[in-house]
Amino acid sequence: MFGNLHELTSYFRQPEYEQHNQFSGLRTFDCLRYWEGDLRLELPRLSVVIHSIDYLDLESDKTTEIAEHPLRFQQNTFRLWYQIDGHGILQNVTRKTFGTARPGLLGVMARGERHTYLHQRGHFSCFQILFSLLPSSNAKCYWNAGIEGKTVLEEKDRHTFENDISRLFLSLPDDRSIIGLAPLSCLSGLLVLLFRKGLILIEDSRFPKNKARSLVAKVRSFMDMHYSDVHHQRELEIECGVDINYLNILFKRETGITLYRYMTNVRLEHAKHYLETSSRAVSDIAMQCGYPNANSFSRAFKRLEKCSPQDYRTRHRFPVTEKPGKQSPT
């Protein structure tokens, strides 16, 4: 068994790495091409769906490039972040908070929120998993998981966690069908630590017996994941099985904002990410975020951000980190 990820480099045959398909200057283990996604772990009260596995490694001659421009992340799911090497700043742009990222940092990024990583020194490498938490078939109501947090693993936990990562990578080339037990076992070990460290909280309070709270949790999750597909509030009514006016009253009471405003906030967070990280036309971004045309998107954007999408891009865009023709992770 390999004690850490660095020892994998002596195991894999050439090529050990391949260029990352989204971030220039970074590479990834070639064994990840065997990942065929989505894997569902069914537990008594919830299901964990693994959407993607990623490994980011800095090419030695790209240190200046990554140090000058932050890596940007956003997704419809939750993102596990584990810092293997390097020191930098990890910022939640949506919440305007930041902290130091150093080896051993384990964190979870929430759905829809924008994050950046600005590298400062050392060789950068990072392990990531995109995953969703859903009610199991046995759950009697919907819930909203308490998630997003970070911790720095101490030596024993770090050794165990990196061992599970190593075992996962080693199992993929030999087990091309992801239904195999080896990858499943490794992923389970990684997720258990998230629960044990309190980075994912699934308590009784998260399974509200109150129907109103359950409906609000359900519709929030639905909008987070399907913001680009929902074109009329009638679709929310169908999803939750209640009158849309009643649902709006419940939602406003629990969250302080309307369904429309919440959906707009979600869409614009994703729009900001695309404006900052891609060269796509505003009309394409509008369609990607669920707007019928560029005009309606621009009106909504200017109303909340007090500037046009193009002005926002001019002020906030860094040189694109993704390769031409590739979309940012969502």
C-alpha positions in Angstrom: 0.0 0.0 0.0 1.3 3.4 -0.9 1.6 5.8 2.0 0.8 9.0 0.0 0.1 10.2 -3.5 3.7 11.1 -4.3 4.6 7.4 -4.3 2.1 6.8 -7.1 4.4 8.5 -9.6 6.7 5.4 -9.4 3.8 3.1 -10.0 2.0 4.4 -13.0 3.4 3.6 -16.4 4.1 6.5 -18.8 2.3 8.7 -19.3 1.7 9.2 -15.6 0.0 12.5 -16.1 -2.0 14.1 -18.9 -3.0 17.7 -19.4 -6.0 18.8 -17.4 -8.9 19.3 -19.8 -10.2 22.5 -18.0 -7.3 24.3 -16.5 -4.2 25.2 -18.4 -0.9 24.8 -16.6 -2.3 21.9 -14.6 -2.2 18.2 -15.2 -4.0 15.2 -13.8 -3.5 11.4 -13.3 -4.2 9.6 -16.5 -6.0 6.8 -14.6 -8.9 9.2 -14.1 -9.9 8.6 -17.7 -11.4 5.3 -16.5 -13.9 7.1 -14.3 -17.4 6.6 -15.9 -19.4 8.5 -13.2 -22.2 8.7 -11.5 -21.9 6.4 -8.5 -24.7 6.2 -5.9 -24.0 5.1 -2.4 -27.4 4.3 -0.8 -27.6 4.7 3.0 -30.6 4.3 5.3 -31.5 8.0 5.3 -29.7 9.5 2.4 -28.0 8.8 -0.9 -24.6 10.1 -1.8 -24.1 10.5 -5.6 -20.4 10.8 -6.8 -20.4 12.8 -10.0 -16.7 13.3 -10.7 -13.2 12.7 -9.3 -10.4 15.1 -10.0 -6.8 15.6 -9.3 -5.0 18.9 -10.0 -1.2 19.0 -10.2 0.9 22.0 -11.1 3.4 21.7 -14.0 6.8 22.8 -12.8 7.2 25.5 -15.4 3.8 27.0 -14.8 4.4 28.2 -11.2 4.4 31.9 -12.1 1.2 31.6 -14.1 -0.8 30.0 -11.3 0.7 32.4 -8.8 -0.5 35.4 -10.7 -4.0 34.3 -11.5 -6.4 32.4 -9.2 -8.1 29.2 -10.1 -11.9 29.6 -10.1 -14.5 27.0 -9.1 -18.2 26.7 -9.1 -20.6 23.8 -9.4 -24.2 22.7 -9.0 -23.1 20.0 -6.6 -20.9 20.0 -3.5 -17.2 20.0 -3.9 -14.7 18.2 -1.7 -11.3 19.9 -1.7 -8.2 18.3 -0.2 -4.9 20.2 -0.4 -2.0 17.8 -0.9 0.8 20.2 -1.6 1.3 24.0 -1.7 0.3 27.0 0.2 -2.2 29.6 -0.9 -5.4 31.5 -0.2 -8.8 29.8 -0.7 -11.6 32.4 -0.9 -15.4 32.0 -0.9 -16.2 34.9 -3.3 -19.9 34.6 -2.8 -19.7 35.1 0.9 -16.6 37.3 0.8 -14.6 35.1 3.2 -11.2 33.6 2.8 -8.6 31.5 4.6 -5.2 29.9 4.3 -4.9 26.7 2.2 -2.0 24.4 3.2 -1.2 20.7 3.0 -3.8 18.7 4.9 -6.7 21.2 4.4 -10.0 19.3 3.9 -13.0 21.3 3.0 -16.4 21.2 1.3 -17.7 23.9 -1.0 -21.4 24.5 -1.1 -23.6 24.4 -4.2 -23.6 27.4 -6.5 -21.1 29.5 -4.6 -18.0 30.8 -6.3 -14.6 30.0 -4.9 -11.0 31.0 -6.0 -7.7 29.6 -5.1 -4.6 31.9 -5.3 -1.4 30.0 -5.1 1.5 31.5 -3.1 4.4 29.0 -2.8 5.4 25.4 -3.2 4.3 22.7 -5.5 0.5 22.7 -5.8 -1.6 19.6 -5.9 -5.2 19.0 -4.9 -7.7 16.2 -4.8 -11.4 16.9 -5.5 -14.7 15.1 -5.6 -18.0 16.5 -6.9 -21.0 14.9 -5.1 -24.7 15.4 -4.2 -26.6 14.5 -1.1 -30.2 13.3 -1.7 -32.9 11.7 0.5 -32.8 7.9 0.3 -35.9 6.0 -0.9 -36.7 5.4 2.8 -36.7 9.0 3.8 -40.2 10.3 4.5 -39.4 13.9 3.8 -36.9 16.2 2.1 -34.1 18.0 4.0 -31.3 20.4 3.5 -27.9 19.2 4.6 -25.8 21.3 6.8 -22.7 21.5 4.7 -19.6 23.6 4.0 -16.7 23.7 6.3 -13.0 23.0 6.5 -10.5 21.5 8.8 -6.8 20.6 8.7 -6.2 16.9 9.1 -3.6 15.9 11.6 -0.9 13.3 10.8 -2.9 10.1 11.5 -6.1 11.2 9.7 -4.1 12.7 6.9 -2.2 9.4 6.4 -5.5 7.4 6.4 -7.2 9.9 4.0 -4.3 9.9 1.5 -4.1 6.2 1.7 -7.8 5.9 0.6 -7.1 8.4 -2.2 -4.1 6.3 -3.3 -6.2 3.1 -3.2 -8.9 4.8 -5.2 -6.5 5.8 -8.0 -4.9 2.4 -8.1 -8.3 0.7 -8.3 -9.5 2.6 -11.4 -7.1 1.2 -14.1 -7.8 -2.4 -12.9 -11.5 -1.9 -12.5 -12.9 -0.1 -15.5 -16.5 -0.8 -14.4 -17.1 1.7 -11.6 -19.6 -0.7 -10.0 -16.7 -2.7 -8.7 -16.2 -3.0 -4.9 -12.7 -1.5 -4.8 -13.5 2.1 -5.8 -16.7 1.9 -3.8 -14.8 0.9 -0.7 -12.3 3.8 -1.1 -14.9 6.4 -1.7 -16.9 5.2 1.4 -13.8 5.7 3.5 -13.3 9.3 2.2 -16.9 10.2 2.9 -16.9 8.7 6.4 -14.2 11.2 7.4 -16.3 14.1 6.2 -19.1 13.1 8.5 -16.7 12.3 11.4 -15.1 15.7 11.2 -18.5 17.5 11.0 -18.0 18.8 7.5 -21.4 17.2 6.6 -24.1 17.4 9.2 -27.2 15.2 8.8 -29.0 15.4 12.1 -32.7 14.9 13.1 -33.2 18.6 12.7 -32.3 18.2 9.1 -35.2 15.9 8.5 -38.0 18.4 9.5 -41.2 16.8 10.6 -42.9 20.1 9.8 -44.2 19.8 6.2 -43.6 23.5 5.5 -39.8 23.3 6.3 -39.5 20.1 4.3 -41.1 21.8 1.2 -38.8 24.8 1.5 -35.8 22.6 1.7 -36.9 20.6 -1.3 -37.6 23.6 -3.5 -34.3 25.3 -2.6 -32.4 22.1 -3.5 -34.4 21.8 -6.8 -33.6 25.4 -7.8 -29.9 25.0 -6.9 -29.6 22.0 -9.2 -32.0 22.9 -12.0 -31.7 26.7 -12.3 -31.0 26.5 -16.0 -34.0 24.2 -16.8 -36.8 25.9 -14.8 -38.6 28.4 -17.1 -41.9 28.8 -15.1 -42.8 28.7 -11.5 -45.4 26.1 -12.5 -42.6 23.6 -12.7 -41.8 24.2 -9.0 -45.5 23.6 -8.2 -45.4 20.3 -10.0 -42.1 19.3 -8.3 -43.4 20.0 -4.8 -47.0 19.0 -5.3 -48.5 22.2 -3.8 -50.0 25.4 -5.1 -47.3 27.9 -6.2 -48.8 30.8 -4.2 -48.8 28.7 -1.0 -45.2 27.6 -1.7 -44.1 31.2 -2.2 -45.6 32.2 1.1 -43.8 29.4 2.9 -40.6 30.2 1.1 -40.7 33.9 2.0 -41.5 33.1 5.6 -38.5 30.7 6.0 -35.9 32.5 3.9 -36.9 36.1 3.8 -37.0 36.3 0.0 -39.4 35.1 -2.8 -38.9 32.1 -5.0 -38.2 34.4 -7.9 -35.5 36.3 -6.1 -33.8 33.1 -4.9 -33.8 31.7 -8.4 -32.4 35.0 -9.8 -29.6 35.0 -7.2 -28.7 31.4 -8.1 -28.6 32.2 -11.8 -26.6 35.3 -11.4 -23.9 33.6 -9.3 -23.4 31.1 -12.1 -23.5 34.0 -14.6 -20.7 35.8 -12.8 -18.5 32.7 -12.9 -19.0 32.4 -16.7 -18.3 36.1 -17.2 -15.1 35.8 -15.1 -13.7 32.6 -16.6 -14.9 32.3 -20.2 -15.0 34.2 -23.5 -18.6 33.1 -24.2 -21.0 35.6 -25.6 -23.4 37.2 -23.2 -26.3 35.6 -25.2 -24.8 32.1 -24.7 -24.3 32.8 -20.9 -27.9 33.9 -20.7 -29.2 30.6 -22.2 -26.8 28.6 -20.0 -28.3 30.3 -16.9 -31.9 29.8 -17.9 -32.8 33.1 -19.5 -34.6 33.1 -22.8 -32.5 35.9 -24.3 -29.6 38.3 -23.6 -32.0 41.2 -23.0 -33.9 39.6 -20.2 -30.6 38.4 -18.7 -29.0 41.9 -18.9 -32.0 43.5 -17.3 -31.9 41.1 -14.3 -28.1 41.4 -14.0 -28.1 45.2 -14.0 -31.0 45.4 -11.6 -29.1 43.4 -8.9 -25.5 44.2 -9.8 -25.9 47.8 -10.9 -23.8 47.2 -14.0 -24.2 45.4 -17.3 -22.8 41.9 -17.8 -20.1 43.2 -20.1 -19.0 45.9 -17.6 -18.8 43.2 -14.9 -16.6 41.0 -17.2 -14.3 43.9 -17.9 -13.8 44.6 -14.2 -13.5 41.1 -12.8 -12.2 38.8 -15.5 -8.8 37.3 -15.2 -7.1 35.5 -18.1 -9.0 32.4 -19.0 -7.7 29.3 -17.2 -9.8 26.8 -19.2 -8.6 25.6 -22.5 -10.3 26.8 -25.7 -13.6 25.0 -26.3 -13.8 23.6 -22.8 -16.5 24.8 -20.3 -15.8 25.7 -16.7 -16.9 23.0 -14.2 -20.5 23.3 -13.3 
